Amino acid sequence: MKEFNTLTRGEMQIMSILWDNGRGMTTHEIIDAYPEPRPAYSTIATFMKILTHKKYVTSYKRDGGGKTYVFSPLVTRAEYTRQAMKEVKKSFFGGSLHSLISFFVKEENISDEELEEILSLIDKGTEKRDNSRITDL
C-alpha cells in the first residue's frame, strides 16, 4: 500500500465484516451481517464504491448473478493495523516509539499480568534480533 488512507468508522465496520467473514461478500450479505437496525442498501453500495476507490476492496461479478458484485478485501486486518499504528506514531508522537509506549504506560491501567506479557514480548523480540545479528556475522 503506497499511500495510506485512514478508514472512517463506517468503512472500518464494513472492512471488519469482510475480514471476519474470510471470503468475498455481496452488498446484501454485508448488510445481513450488520446488527439491527441495518443500513440501507444504497448506504453500503456507496461505502463499497469508496472502499474500491481507496483500494481496500476489489470486486467481481458473480457467475450467473447478473449485476451482483462480490467484494473482497485487498488489505488484511494486520496490514491495515500496521499502517494505522505507523501513522499514529508519526502524527501524534513525532515518530518516536518511546513516546508512544510511554503514553500508553501512563494513560492505561496496565495489570501486572499484562505488564509481564509485554515484557516477555520485548524479551522475545530482543532475542530474535540478537540471534539474527549473530548469524549475520
C-alpha positions as CSV (number, residue, x, y, z in Angstrom):
1,M,0.0,0.0,0.0
2,K,1.7,3.2,-1.2
3,E,-0.5,6.0,0.2
4,F,-2.2,5.3,3.4
5,N,-5.9,6.3,3.6
6,T,-7.4,6.1,7.1
7,L,-10.7,4.3,7.2
8,T,-13.7,6.1,8.6
9,R,-15.8,4.4,11.3
10,G,-18.4,3.3,8.7
11,E,-15.7,2.0,6.3
12,M,-13.9,0.2,9.2
13,Q,-17.2,-1.5,10.2
14,I,-17.6,-2.9,6.6
15,M,-13.9,-4.0,6.5
16,S,-14.3,-5.8,9.8
17,I,-17.3,-7.7,8.4
18,L,-15.3,-8.7,5.3
19,W,-12.2,-9.6,7.4
20,D,-14.3,-11.6,9.9
21,N,-16.2,-13.4,7.2
22,G,-13.0,-14.5,5.4
23,R,-14.5,-14.6,1.9
24,G,-15.9,-12.3,-0.6
25,M,-19.4,-11.0,0.1
26,T,-22.2,-9.3,-1.8
27,T,-23.7,-6.0,-0.7
28,H,-26.8,-7.9,0.6
29,E,-24.6,-10.3,2.6
30,I,-22.7,-7.4,4.1
31,I,-26.0,-5.8,5.1
32,D,-27.2,-9.1,6.6
33,A,-24.0,-9.2,8.8
34,Y,-25.0,-5.9,10.5
35,P,-27.0,-5.8,13.7
36,E,-30.4,-4.2,13.7
37,P,-31.1,-1.5,12.5
38,R,-29.4,-2.4,9.3
39,P,-28.1,0.3,7.0
40,A,-29.8,0.9,3.6
41,Y,-28.6,-0.9,0.5
42,S,-27.6,2.5,-1.0
43,T,-25.5,3.4,2.0
44,I,-23.5,0.2,1.8
45,A,-23.2,0.5,-2.0
46,T,-21.7,4.0,-1.6
47,F,-19.3,2.7,1.0
48,M,-18.2,-0.2,-1.3
49,K,-17.5,2.4,-4.1
50,I,-15.4,4.4,-1.7
51,L,-13.5,1.3,-0.4
52,T,-12.9,0.2,-4.0
53,H,-11.6,3.7,-4.9
54,K,-9.3,3.7,-1.8
55,K,-8.1,0.2,-3.0
56,Y,-9.2,-1.6,0.2
57,V,-11.5,-3.9,-1.7
58,T,-11.8,-5.4,-5.1
59,S,-15.0,-6.6,-6.8
60,Y,-16.0,-9.1,-9.4
61,K,-19.4,-10.1,-10.9
62,R,-20.7,-13.4,-9.5
63,D,-21.1,-16.1,-12.1
64,G,-24.7,-16.1,-13.3
65,G,-25.5,-13.4,-10.8
66,G,-26.5,-10.7,-13.3
67,K,-25.5,-7.4,-11.8
68,T,-24.4,-8.9,-8.4
69,Y,-20.9,-8.0,-7.3
70,V,-18.8,-9.8,-4.8
71,F,-16.4,-7.7,-2.7
72,S,-13.2,-9.0,-1.2
73,P,-10.6,-7.2,0.9
74,L,-7.3,-6.3,-0.8
75,V,-5.7,-5.5,2.6
76,T,-5.5,-7.7,5.6
77,R,-6.5,-6.5,9.1
78,A,-2.9,-6.9,10.2
79,E,-1.6,-4.8,7.2
80,Y,-4.1,-2.1,7.9
81,T,-3.4,-2.1,11.7
82,R,0.4,-1.9,11.0
83,Q,-0.1,1.1,8.7
84,A,-2.5,2.8,11.1
85,M,-0.2,2.4,14.0
86,K,2.7,3.8,12.0
87,E,0.5,6.8,11.1
88,V,-0.4,7.3,14.8
89,K,3.2,7.1,15.9
90,K,4.2,9.6,13.2
91,S,1.3,12.0,13.7
92,F,0.9,12.1,17.4
93,F,4.4,11.1,18.7
94,G,6.8,12.5,16.2
95,G,7.8,9.1,15.0
96,S,9.0,8.1,18.5
97,L,8.2,4.6,19.6
98,H,9.4,5.5,23.1
99,S,6.8,8.4,23.3
100,L,4.0,6.1,22.0
101,I,4.8,3.4,24.6
102,S,5.3,6.0,27.4
103,F,1.8,7.4,26.6
104,F,0.1,4.1,27.0
105,V,2.1,3.2,30.1
106,K,0.9,6.5,31.7
107,E,-2.6,6.5,30.4
108,E,-3.7,2.9,30.6
109,N,-4.2,0.9,33.8
110,I,-1.9,-2.0,32.9
111,S,-2.3,-5.0,35.1
112,D,0.7,-6.9,36.5
113,E,-0.2,-9.8,34.1
114,E,-0.4,-7.6,31.1
115,L,2.9,-5.9,32.0
116,E,4.6,-9.4,32.4
117,E,3.2,-10.3,28.9
118,I,4.5,-7.1,27.4
119,L,8.0,-7.6,28.9
120,S,8.0,-11.2,27.7
121,L,7.2,-10.0,24.1
122,I,10.0,-7.4,24.3
123,D,12.5,-10.1,25.6
124,K,11.4,-12.4,22.7
125,G,11.8,-9.6,20.2
126,T,15.3,-8.8,21.6
127,E,16.3,-12.4,21.5
128,K,15.3,-12.8,17.8
129,R,17.2,-9.6,16.9
130,D,20.3,-10.7,18.8
131,N,20.2,-14.2,17.1
132,S,19.8,-12.7,13.7
133,R,22.8,-10.4,14.3
134,I,24.9,-13.5,15.3
135,T,24.0,-15.3,12.1
136,D,24.9,-12.2,10.0
137,L,28.5,-12.2,11.3
